[in-house]
């Protein structure tokens, strides 16, 4: 799959957050399965993001839709990625 057309996710978190590390690790198999890419965003680098996601991190978003926070909802993420992969 062309990387520019791969499904894209955004993971909002913190550098020191163990839940963020856990979600990132649990997300790896799904990224590989769908050829998806994830962008990591540290909410502590942006006051607006910090205010928005402060107590919710990690927050996983796909095309502006929040898929899960705190823990990975693998079923919901898989469904979202399947829908986007079908469009390609």
Rosetta blueprint (number, residue, H / E / L):
1 X L
2 X L
3 X H
4 X H
5 X H
6 X L
7 X L
8 X E
9 X E
10 X E
11 X E
12 X E
13 X E
14 X L
15 X L
16 X L
17 X L
18 X H
19 X H
20 X H
21 X H
22 X H
23 X H
24 X H
25 X H
26 X H
27 X H
28 X H
29 X H
30 X H
31 X H
32 X H
33 X H
34 X H
35 X L
36 X L
37 X E
38 X E
39 X E
40 X E
41 X E
42 X E
43 X H
44 X H
45 X H
46 X L
47 X H
48 X H
49 X H
50 X H
51 X H
52 X H
53 X H
54 X L
55 X L
56 X L
57 X L
58 X L
59 X E
60 X E
61 X E
62 X E
63 X L
64 X L
65 X E
66 X E
67 X E
68 X E
69 X E
70 X L
71 X L
72 X L
73 X L
74 X H
75 X H
76 X H
77 X H
78 X H
79 X H
80 X H
81 X H
82 X H
83 X H
84 X H
85 X H
86 X H
87 X H
88 X L
